[in-house]
């Protein structure tokens, strides 16, 4: 074929103007110029090269789960009522995951790279899969079902209109919830999405919002989610996969009641009505708590065991402690498990609460293992035996359950409250009695009888010690126990002004009994309190004595409430044959201080 000649700059410029709009030039193709037919080979004379624009890439990026609020913009990050989960954070069994028929929201972004994604270019689908190890290893992905489908994960028809843009362009501040998002995608409750409503520049993230419902997904199973193109083609990459573990057995506490007769397997003496806190719970008293635990996920439990926690705060915002095991219980443990008439983990034989429909177990430990299986959707009644072990007086205590295996808190069901009770008012009983002659205590035998108000040493014979004693008995429910102090107004002084000196050792450092060199007599005291404040054992050895002082000195101590706690105070005196005769006297006093 003959190719017409092209002469002159003007014709060349006209030719260039014609070919500018051609998107692809293939050698051997034909074009019409102003001067006639031109083949594609002609263009090589002008060194015109074929070019291609780079395609955009799409990568799944950030995500965050939210509580569904039937509005375009969710406002409460998952989980319900607990600590908010952050971006790119999986929902675990510790986070009250959704159960069958429950809903949640998923905000997720796609990052565009290489070049701009023009407006109305791409639509997407959301898919789910079961993870055996990692989300990236899933080979069987399934599309989310429509709002009326039977698919185990499906959309939900709500107030926001499917396909509504999440914001304007540029987006209004606060409309997009992910920290990386730049452009608004759409709210979706069914596949596929609308075409992207706005242009997305290279390096920018577009944010989408999905409403999801668990429509019979397997319990306690890890599911992953991903977005794909509307033709089911995978995206170019996946930085993060939204994932969650569906709910297993999900207990919530309901009604409760306290009972007093721990000696019966089924208690009959109620301390108060259902949901009513009893008052005047005494120290060392053992009580029983019956409480209903309802499954709210339509899933049976597995080897279920609960432990008890307590606090002085109704919302458990501070001072939360575990009820102490029986073997570790001491006088200031506050609350311990108690020993009742039943075996730990044995099944109760009679339901007592008005809302229970199944029998649970007796619990006298929070750390033992159980094989009990509470049924799906059952309101199971459990019993806990607990003991007041030095709890604060005049104080309301609140109790809650914790799953012993997962350490998950057991929340309240709607309209329910935490079990609570009130301890008795504070009190202390302090009794002083004299030890009779011949009483053996602290390695000595009393030589003279004493009374509650007198510790007369009788007639002292030179070289023969006189020993007299008093017994101090304390009962108190003071939460931190008590302290007893002693002092004297002056030393042993006779009518004529002679004195019997105190031993050289002090309360802070008692010493083995001895008359100081160069003196004709001495007296002092010993206490049988082997442990004093801060763990001091300075009087632990029997033959250790200190002199009385006119300032208060500690002679007895307990760090927790006690019942009939006994301390003996021994007074010992001895003279030589050089000591002046006379009638010697002094006065001592005891002061007891309860500690709360």
C-alpha positions as CSV (number, residue, x, y, z in Angstrom):
1,X,0.0,0.0,0.0
2,X,1.2,3.4,-0.9
3,X,1.8,5.7,2.1
4,X,1.1,9.4,1.4
5,X,4.0,11.7,2.0
6,X,3.8,14.1,5.0
7,X,5.5,17.4,4.3
8,X,6.2,20.4,6.5
9,X,5.9,21.2,10.2
10,X,2.3,22.2,9.9
11,X,1.2,18.8,8.7
12,X,3.3,17.1,11.3
13,X,1.7,19.1,14.1
14,X,-1.7,18.2,12.7
15,X,-0.7,14.6,12.7
16,X,0.5,14.7,16.3
17,X,-2.8,16.4,17.4
18,X,-4.7,13.4,15.9
19,X,-2.7,10.7,17.6
20,X,-2.6,12.2,21.1
21,X,-5.9,10.7,22.0
22,X,-4.9,7.2,20.9
23,X,-4.6,4.9,24.0
24,X,-2.6,2.2,22.3
25,X,-0.5,2.1,19.2
26,X,0.2,-1.2,17.6
27,X,2.6,-1.5,14.6
28,X,0.7,-2.6,11.5
29,X,-2.6,-0.9,12.5
30,X,-4.1,1.9,10.4
31,X,-5.0,5.4,11.3
32,X,-6.4,8.3,9.2
33,X,-4.5,11.5,9.3
34,X,-5.3,14.8,7.6
35,X,-3.3,13.7,4.6
36,X,-4.7,10.2,4.2
37,X,-4.1,6.7,5.5
38,X,-1.1,6.1,7.8
39,X,0.1,2.8,9.1
40,X,1.3,2.1,12.6
41,X,4.7,1.5,11.2
42,X,4.9,5.2,10.2
43,X,4.9,6.2,13.8
44,X,8.2,4.6,14.4
45,X,9.7,7.3,12.2
46,X,8.7,9.8,14.8
47,X,10.1,7.7,17.7
48,X,6.6,7.5,19.4
49,X,6.6,4.7,22.1
50,X,3.8,2.7,23.6
51,X,3.1,3.5,27.4
52,X,0.9,1.9,30.1
53,X,-0.4,3.6,33.3
54,X,0.4,1.7,36.6
55,X,-2.7,0.0,38.2
56,X,-3.7,0.6,41.8
57,X,-3.3,-2.1,44.5
58,X,-5.7,-2.8,47.3
59,X,-4.6,-4.2,50.7
60,X,-6.8,-5.0,53.7
61,X,-5.5,-2.9,56.6
62,X,-6.8,-1.8,60.1
63,X,-9.9,-3.0,61.8
64,X,-11.8,-2.6,65.1
65,X,-14.9,-4.3,66.6
66,X,-17.7,-2.2,68.1
67,X,-21.0,-2.8,70.0
68,X,-23.9,-2.5,67.6
69,X,-26.0,0.6,68.3
70,X,-28.4,0.6,65.3
71,X,-26.8,3.9,64.1
72,X,-24.5,4.9,61.3
73,X,-21.7,5.5,63.7
74,X,-21.0,3.0,66.5
75,X,-19.8,4.6,69.7
76,X,-18.7,1.8,72.1
77,X,-15.7,-0.4,71.2
78,X,-16.1,-4.0,72.0
79,X,-16.5,-5.5,74.6
80,X,-19.9,-4.8,76.2
81,X,-19.4,-3.0,79.5
82,X,-15.8,-4.1,79.9
83,X,-12.4,-2.8,78.9
84,X,-12.5,-1.5,75.3
85,X,-10.5,-3.5,72.8
86,X,-8.1,-1.5,70.6
87,X,-7.5,-1.5,66.9
88,X,-6.4,-4.7,65.3
89,X,-7.3,-6.7,68.4
90,X,-9.0,-10.1,68.3
91,X,-12.1,-10.8,70.4
92,X,-11.2,-13.7,72.8
93,X,-13.2,-15.7,75.2
94,X,-12.1,-13.2,77.9
95,X,-14.0,-10.4,76.1
96,X,-17.6,-11.6,76.3
97,X,-17.7,-12.5,72.6
98,X,-21.0,-12.7,70.7
99,X,-23.1,-15.7,71.0
100,X,-25.8,-17.1,68.7
101,X,-28.2,-14.4,67.5
102,X,-26.1,-11.6,68.9
103,X,-24.7,-8.7,66.8
104,X,-21.6,-6.6,66.5
105,X,-20.1,-4.0,64.2
106,X,-16.9,-4.2,62.3
107,X,-15.0,-1.2,61.0
108,X,-12.2,-2.1,58.6
109,X,-10.0,-0.2,56.0
110,X,-8.4,-0.9,52.7
111,X,-5.2,0.9,51.7
112,X,-4.9,2.0,48.1
113,X,-1.4,2.0,46.6
114,X,0.5,2.8,43.4
115,X,-2.1,5.2,42.0
116,X,-5.5,6.7,42.6
117,X,-8.7,4.6,42.9
118,X,-11.2,6.6,40.9
119,X,-14.7,7.2,42.2
120,X,-17.3,4.4,41.6
121,X,-14.6,1.9,40.6
122,X,-14.7,-1.0,43.1
123,X,-17.3,-2.9,45.1
124,X,-16.4,-5.4,47.8
125,X,-17.7,-8.4,49.6
126,X,-17.0,-9.6,53.2
127,X,-16.1,-13.2,53.8
128,X,-15.5,-15.4,56.8
129,X,-13.6,-18.6,57.5
130,X,-12.6,-20.9,60.4
131,X,-9.0,-20.6,61.5
132,X,-7.1,-23.8,62.3
133,X,-3.9,-22.0,63.1
134,X,-3.8,-18.5,61.4
135,X,-6.2,-16.5,59.4
136,X,-3.8,-16.3,56.4
137,X,-3.9,-20.1,56.2
138,X,-7.6,-20.4,55.6
139,X,-8.4,-21.9,52.2
140,X,-12.2,-22.1,52.6
141,X,-13.7,-18.6,52.7
142,X,-17.4,-18.0,52.6
143,X,-19.4,-14.9,51.8
144,X,-21.4,-13.3,54.6
145,X,-25.0,-14.1,54.2
146,X,-27.8,-11.7,53.4
147,X,-30.1,-10.4,56.2
148,X,-32.7,-13.2,55.7
149,X,-30.2,-16.0,54.9
150,X,-29.5,-19.0,57.0
151,X,-25.7,-18.4,56.7
152,X,-24.0,-18.7,60.1
153,X,-22.6,-15.2,59.7
154,X,-25.0,-12.7,58.1
155,X,-25.9,-9.1,57.9
156,X,-28.6,-7.4,59.9
157,X,-31.3,-5.0,58.6
158,X,-31.2,-1.9,60.8
159,X,-32.1,1.8,60.7
160,X,-29.0,2.9,58.7
161,X,-29.7,2.4,55.0
162,X,-27.5,-0.2,53.4
163,X,-24.8,1.5,51.2
164,X,-24.8,4.8,53.1
165,X,-21.5,6.7,52.8
166,X,-19.8,6.9,56.2
167,X,-19.1,10.6,55.7
168,X,-18.6,13.3,53.1
169,X,-15.5,14.0,51.0
170,X,-13.3,15.2,52.7
171,X,-14.7,13.3,55.7
172,X,-16.2,15.2,58.6
173,X,-14.0,15.0,61.7
174,X,-15.0,12.0,63.9
175,X,-17.0,10.2,61.3
176,X,-14.2,7.8,60.5
177,X,-13.1,5.7,63.5
178,X,-9.9,4.0,62.5
179,X,-6.7,5.9,63.0
180,X,-5.4,5.3,59.5
181,X,-8.5,6.2,57.6
182,X,-8.5,9.0,55.0
183,X,-11.7,8.5,52.9
184,X,-15.2,7.3,53.7
185,X,-16.5,4.0,52.3
186,X,-20.0,2.8,53.2
187,X,-22.1,1.2,55.8
188,X,-23.1,-2.3,54.7
189,X,-25.4,-5.1,56.0
190,X,-25.2,-7.2,52.9
191,X,-22.8,-8.2,50.1
192,X,-21.7,-6.5,47.9
193,X,-20.9,-2.9,48.9
194,X,-21.8,0.0,46.7
195,X,-19.0,1.2,44.4
196,X,-16.5,3.3,46.3
197,X,-18.3,6.6,46.8
198,X,-15.2,8.9,46.6
199,X,-11.9,9.0,44.9
200,X,-9.1,7.5,47.1
201,X,-5.5,8.7,46.5
202,X,-2.5,6.4,46.5
203,X,-1.4,5.7,50.0
204,X,-4.8,6.5,51.5
205,X,-7.1,4.2,53.5
206,X,-10.9,3.9,52.7
207,X,-13.0,2.8,55.7
208,X,-16.0,0.5,55.6
209,X,-18.6,-0.5,58.3
210,X,-20.2,-4.0,58.4
211,X,-23.1,-5.1,60.7
212,X,-22.7,-8.8,61.6
213,X,-24.8,-11.4,63.4
214,X,-23.8,-14.7,64.8
215,X,-26.5,-16.9,63.2
216,X,-25.5,-20.2,64.6
217,X,-21.8,-20.1,64.3
218,X,-20.0,-22.9,66.2
219,X,-19.3,-22.0,69.9
220,X,-15.8,-21.4,71.2
221,X,-14.5,-21.2,67.6
222,X,-12.0,-18.8,66.0
223,X,-13.5,-17.0,62.9
224,X,-11.6,-14.7,60.6
225,X,-12.9,-12.1,58.2
226,X,-11.6,-10.6,55.0
227,X,-12.8,-8.3,52.2
228,X,-12.6,-9.3,48.6
229,X,-13.6,-7.7,45.3
230,X,-17.2,-8.1,44.2
231,X,-16.2,-10.9,41.8
232,X,-14.7,-12.8,44.8
233,X,-11.2,-12.0,43.7
234,X,-8.9,-11.7,46.7
235,X,-7.3,-8.3,47.4
236,X,-3.6,-7.8,46.7
237,X,-2.6,-8.2,50.3
238,X,-3.9,-8.5,53.9
239,X,-2.1,-6.7,56.7
240,X,-4.6,-7.6,59.4
241,X,-7.5,-10.0,59.6
242,X,-10.4,-9.2,61.9
243,X,-10.9,-12.3,64.1
244,X,-13.0,-13.4,67.0
245,X,-13.6,-16.5,69.1
246,X,-17.3,-17.1,69.5
247,X,-18.8,-17.5,72.9
248,X,-18.7,-20.7,74.8
249,X,-20.7,-21.3,78.0
250,X,-21.5,-17.7,79.2
251,X,-22.7,-17.5,82.8
252,X,-24.4,-14.5,84.5
253,X,-25.5,-14.4,88.1
254,X,-29.1,-13.8,89.1
255,X,-30.8,-14.3,92.5
256,X,-29.0,-15.1,95.8
257,X,-29.7,-15.7,99.5
258,X,-27.6,-16.2,102.6
259,X,-28.2,-19.0,105.1
260,X,-26.7,-19.7,108.6
261,X,-26.8,-23.4,109.3
262,X,-23.7,-24.8,107.7
263,X,-24.2,-28.1,109.5
264,X,-26.9,-29.1,107.0
265,X,-26.4,-30.1,103.4
266,X,-29.6,-28.1,102.6
267,X,-29.7,-25.1,104.9
268,X,-33.0,-24.1,106.4
269,X,-32.1,-21.0,108.5
270,X,-32.2,-18.0,106.1
271,X,-30.4,-14.9,107.3
272,X,-32.5,-12.6,105.1
273,X,-34.8,-12.8,102.0
274,X,-33.7,-13.3,98.4
275,X,-31.5,-10.4,97.3
276,X,-31.4,-8.9,100.8
277,X,-28.1,-8.3,102.7
278,X,-28.2,-9.8,106.2
279,X,-26.7,-7.7,109.1
280,X,-24.6,-8.5,112.2
281,X,-22.6,-11.3,110.6
282,X,-20.3,-12.2,113.5
283,X,-16.6,-12.9,113.4
284,X,-15.8,-16.6,112.9
285,X,-19.3,-17.3,111.8
286,X,-19.7,-19.7,108.9
287,X,-22.5,-18.9,106.4
288,X,-23.8,-20.3,103.2
289,X,-24.5,-18.4,100.0
290,X,-27.0,-19.9,97.4
291,X,-26.8,-18.2,94.0
292,X,-28.2,-18.8,90.6
293,X,-25.9,-18.8,87.5
294,X,-27.7,-18.7,84.2
295,X,-26.2,-19.6,80.8
296,X,-26.9,-16.8,78.3
297,X,-25.2,-18.2,75.2
298,X,-27.2,-21.5,74.7
299,X,-24.0,-23.4,75.3
300,X,-23.3,-26.0,78.0
301,X,-20.4,-25.6,80.3
302,X,-17.4,-27.9,80.5
303,X,-15.8,-28.9,83.9
304,X,-17.2,-25.7,85.4
305,X,-15.9,-24.3,88.7
306,X,-16.4,-20.9,90.2
307,X,-14.5,-19.0,92.9
308,X,-15.6,-16.1,95.0
309,X,-14.1,-12.6,95.3
310,X,-15.1,-9.9,97.7
311,X,-14.8,-6.1,98.0
312,X,-16.2,-3.3,100.1
313,X,-17.2,-1.6,96.9
314,X,-20.4,-2.5,95.1
315,X,-18.8,-2.0,91.7
316,X,-15.6,-3.9,92.7
317,X,-13.6,-0.8,91.7
318,X,-11.1,-1.3,94.5
319,X,-9.9,-3.7,97.2
320,X,-10.9,-6.9,95.3
321,X,-9.7,-10.0,97.0
322,X,-10.2,-13.8,96.6
323,X,-11.9,-15.7,99.3
324,X,-9.1,-17.5,101.1
325,X,-8.7,-21.3,101.0
326,X,-9.4,-23.1,104.3
327,X,-5.9,-24.3,104.7
328,X,-4.6,-20.8,104.4
329,X,-7.2,-19.1,106.6
330,X,-5.9,-17.0,109.5
331,X,-7.6,-14.6,111.9
332,X,-7.2,-11.6,109.6
333,X,-7.9,-13.2,106.2
334,X,-11.2,-11.3,106.2
335,X,-13.2,-14.0,104.3
336,X,-12.3,-17.7,103.9
337,X,-14.0,-20.8,102.5
338,X,-15.8,-22.6,105.4
339,X,-16.2,-26.3,106.2
340,X,-19.8,-27.3,106.0
341,X,-21.7,-30.5,106.1
342,X,-21.2,-31.2,102.4
343,X,-18.3,-32.2,100.2
344,X,-16.7,-29.7,97.9
345,X,-18.0,-30.1,94.3
346,X,-20.8,-32.5,95.3
347,X,-24.1,-31.8,93.7
348,X,-26.7,-30.0,95.8
349,X,-29.9,-32.1,96.5
350,X,-32.4,-29.3,96.8
351,X,-33.0,-26.0,95.0
352,X,-33.9,-23.1,97.3
353,X,-33.9,-20.0,95.0
354,X,-37.0,-19.0,93.1
355,X,-35.4,-18.6,89.6
356,X,-33.2,-21.7,89.5
357,X,-34.2,-24.7,87.3
358,X,-31.1,-27.0,87.7
359,X,-28.9,-28.1,90.6
360,X,-25.3,-27.1,90.7
361,X,-22.5,-27.9,93.2
362,X,-21.4,-27.2,96.8
363,X,-18.2,-25.1,96.9
364,X,-15.9,-25.1,99.9
365,X,-12.8,-24.3,97.8
366,X,-12.0,-22.0,94.9
367,X,-9.0,-23.9,93.6
368,X,-10.2,-27.5,93.3
369,X,-11.2,-28.9,90.0
370,X,-14.7,-29.9,89.0
371,X,-16.2,-32.1,86.3
372,X,-19.6,-30.4,86.6
373,X,-21.4,-29.6,83.3
374,X,-24.1,-26.9,83.6
375,X,-26.7,-27.3,80.9
376,X,-27.2,-24.8,78.0
377,X,-29.8,-22.1,78.9
378,X,-30.1,-23.5,82.4
379,X,-30.4,-21.3,85.5
380,X,-28.2,-23.4,87.8
381,X,-28.1,-23.0,91.6
382,X,-24.7,-23.1,93.3
383,X,-23.8,-23.0,97.0
384,X,-20.7,-21.4,98.6
385,X,-19.7,-21.9,102.2
386,X,-17.7,-19.0,103.6
387,X,-16.4,-17.9,107.0
388,X,-16.0,-14.4,108.5
389,X,-12.3,-14.4,109.4
390,X,-11.7,-10.9,110.8
391,X,-13.7,-8.9,108.4
392,X,-14.0,-5.2,109.2
393,X,-16.8,-4.5,111.6
394,X,-19.9,-2.5,110.6
395,X,-19.0,-3.0,107.0
396,X,-20.9,-4.1,103.9
397,X,-19.1,-6.7,101.8
398,X,-20.0,-7.6,98.2
399,X,-19.3,-10.9,96.6
400,X,-19.0,-12.0,92.9
401,X,-18.1,-15.1,91.0
402,X,-15.1,-15.8,88.8
403,X,-14.6,-18.7,86.4
404,X,-11.8,-20.6,88.1
405,X,-10.4,-21.9,84.7
406,X,-10.5,-18.8,82.6
407,X,-10.4,-16.2,85.5
408,X,-13.2,-14.5,83.6
409,X,-15.6,-12.4,85.8
410,X,-19.1,-13.6,85.9
411,X,-21.3,-10.5,85.2
412,X,-24.7,-9.7,86.5
413,X,-27.7,-10.6,84.4
414,X,-30.2,-7.8,83.8
415,X,-31.9,-6.6,86.9
416,X,-29.6,-8.6,89.3
417,X,-27.2,-7.5,92.0
418,X,-24.1,-8.8,93.7
419,X,-24.6,-10.8,96.9
420,X,-23.8,-8.7,100.0
421,X,-23.9,-8.8,103.8
422,X,-23.1,-6.6,106.7
423,X,-20.8,-7.5,109.5
424,X,-21.6,-7.0,113.2
425,X,-20.7,-3.9,115.1
426,X,-17.4,-3.5,116.8
427,X,-16.8,-4.9,120.3
428,X,-14.1,-5.9,122.8
429,X,-14.1,-7.8,126.1
430,X,-11.1,-7.6,128.4
431,X,-11.0,-9.7,131.6
432,X,-8.3,-9.7,134.3
433,X,-8.1,-12.6,136.7
434,X,-5.5,-13.4,139.4
435,X,-3.5,-16.6,139.2
436,X,-3.7,-18.9,142.2
437,X,-0.7,-20.0,144.1
438,X,1.0,-23.0,142.5
439,X,0.1,-22.0,139.0
440,X,2.7,-23.2,136.5
441,X,3.2,-20.7,133.6
442,X,6.1,-19.3,131.6
443,X,8.6,-21.7,133.3
444,X,7.8,-20.6,136.9
445,X,5.3,-21.6,139.6
446,X,3.5,-18.8,141.4
447,X,4.3,-18.5,145.1
448,X,1.5,-16.2,146.0
449,X,-2.1,-15.9,144.9
450,X,-3.2,-12.8,143.0
451,X,-6.6,-11.2,142.3
452,X,-7.9,-9.1,139.5
453,X,-6.8,-5.9,141.3
454,X,-3.9,-7.1,143.4
455,X,-0.5,-8.7,142.8
456,X,0.7,-8.8,146.4
457,X,4.1,-10.4,146.7
458,X,3.6,-11.3,150.3
459,X,6.5,-11.5,152.7
460,X,9.9,-11.6,150.9
461,X,12.6,-13.9,152.3
462,X,16.1,-13.0,151.4
463,X,17.4,-15.1,148.5
464,X,14.0,-16.6,147.7
465,X,12.2,-15.0,144.7
466,X,8.5,-14.3,145.0
467,X,6.3,-14.9,141.9
468,X,2.8,-13.7,141.3
469,X,0.7,-13.5,138.1
470,X,-2.4,-12.2,136.4
471,X,-4.2,-13.6,133.4
472,X,-5.4,-11.2,130.7
473,X,-8.2,-12.5,128.4
474,X,-9.4,-10.7,125.3
475,X,-12.2,-11.2,122.9
476,X,-12.6,-8.7,120.1
477,X,-13.9,-8.5,116.5
478,X,-11.6,-5.5,115.8
479,X,-10.4,-6.3,112.3
480,X,-6.7,-5.7,113.1
481,X,-6.8,-7.1,116.6
482,X,-5.6,-5.4,119.7
483,X,-2.6,-4.2,121.8
484,X,-2.2,-4.2,125.6
485,X,0.1,-1.8,127.3
486,X,1.3,-1.5,131.0
487,X,2.9,1.2,133.1
488,X,3.4,2.0,136.8
489,X,3.1,5.3,138.7
490,X,6.3,4.8,140.7
491,X,8.6,2.1,141.8
492,X,8.2,-0.2,144.9
493,X,8.6,2.3,147.8
494,X,8.3,1.6,151.5
495,X,6.7,3.7,154.1
496,X,10.1,4.8,155.2
497,X,11.2,5.8,151.7
498,X,13.3,2.8,150.8
499,X,12.9,1.3,147.3
500,X,13.2,-2.0,145.5
501,X,14.7,-1.2,142.2
502,X,13.5,-2.6,138.9
503,X,15.7,-5.0,137.0
504,X,18.2,-3.4,134.7
505,X,16.5,-4.7,131.4
506,X,13.8,-2.7,129.6
507,X,10.7,-3.7,127.7
508,X,12.6,-3.3,124.5
509,X,15.3,-5.7,125.5
510,X,14.2,-8.0,128.4
511,X,17.0,-10.1,130.0
512,X,17.5,-13.2,132.1
513,X,16.5,-12.6,135.7
514,X,19.3,-11.2,137.9
515,X,19.7,-8.8,140.9
516,X,22.0,-6.0,139.7
517,X,25.4,-5.9,141.3
518,X,25.6,-3.5,144.3
519,X,21.9,-3.5,145.0
520,X,19.9,-5.3,147.7
521,X,16.7,-6.2,145.7
522,X,15.0,-6.1,142.4
523,X,11.7,-6.7,140.7
524,X,10.4,-7.0,137.1
525,X,7.8,-8.6,134.9
526,X,7.5,-11.1,132.1
527,X,4.7,-11.6,129.5
528,X,3.7,-14.8,127.9
529,X,2.9,-13.0,124.6
530,X,5.6,-14.6,122.5
531,X,5.0,-12.4,119.5
532,X,4.4,-8.7,119.8
533,X,3.9,-5.9,117.3
534,X,6.0,-6.0,114.1
535,X,6.8,-9.7,114.8
536,X,9.0,-9.0,117.8
537,X,9.7,-12.2,119.9
538,X,11.7,-10.4,122.6
539,X,9.7,-12.1,125.5
540,X,9.6,-15.5,123.7
541,X,12.1,-17.0,126.1
542,X,10.6,-17.8,129.5
543,X,13.2,-16.4,132.0
544,X,13.2,-12.9,130.5
545,X,12.2,-9.8,132.5
546,X,11.9,-6.1,132.2
547,X,11.4,-3.3,134.7
548,X,8.1,-1.4,134.9
549,X,8.2,2.2,133.5
550,X,6.0,5.2,133.9
551,X,5.4,5.3,130.2
552,X,3.2,2.7,128.3
553,X,5.0,-0.4,127.2
554,X,3.6,-3.2,125.0
555,X,2.9,-6.6,126.7
556,X,0.3,-8.3,124.4
557,X,-0.7,-8.1,120.8
558,X,-2.8,-9.7,118.1
559,X,-3.0,-8.7,114.4
560,X,-6.5,-10.0,114.0
561,X,-9.8,-10.6,115.8
562,X,-9.6,-13.1,118.6
563,X,-11.8,-15.1,120.9
564,X,-10.6,-15.7,124.5
565,X,-7.0,-14.8,123.7
566,X,-4.9,-15.3,126.9
567,X,-1.8,-13.6,128.1
568,X,-0.2,-14.2,131.5
569,X,1.8,-11.3,133.1
570,X,4.3,-12.6,135.8
571,X,5.7,-10.2,138.4
572,X,8.9,-11.4,140.2
573,X,10.8,-9.9,143.1
574,X,13.9,-10.9,145.1
575,X,15.9,-9.2,147.9
576,X,19.1,-9.9,149.8
577,X,19.5,-10.0,153.6
578,X,20.8,-6.4,153.4
579,X,17.6,-4.9,152.1
580,X,15.7,-2.6,154.5
581,X,12.6,-4.0,156.1
582,X,9.3,-2.3,155.4
583,X,6.0,-2.5,153.5
584,X,6.6,-1.7,149.8
585,X,3.9,-0.8,147.3
586,X,3.3,0.5,143.8
587,X,0.5,0.5,141.3
588,X,0.4,-0.7,137.8
589,X,-2.2,-0.3,135.1
590,X,-3.2,-2.1,131.9
591,X,-4.5,-0.3,128.8
592,X,-6.1,-2.3,125.9
593,X,-6.5,-0.7,122.5
594,X,-8.6,-2.4,119.7
595,X,-7.2,-1.9,116.2
596,X,-9.5,-1.4,113.3
